[in-house]
Amino acid sequence: MDKETFHPNSYLSGIKNIKRGLRTRTFVLNILEKGPFDAGTIGKKAGMHYGVVMHHLWLLETEGIVQRKSSKPIVWGLTGKGQKRLINSS
């Protein structure tokens, strides 16, 4: 049985971390690791609705994981706060 892996920063302290939310935040964080994007672009790349992406961006912003880099449209980027990914060097 394969165990699903989530981005280390997808686990949030103030909410119940269910699989669906962890999976969605993992998609969002993986996209933001490639650079700052607006919510519409993140939604298209992840195959999610704009409202879902915004909900999770607000949750991540509350935890200090993402921040608004610009406005009109709001561009989101990672802050560098939180756990770092472990990279297998083999």
Order of alpha helices (4+ residues) and beta strands (2+ residues): alpha-beta-alpha-alpha-beta-beta
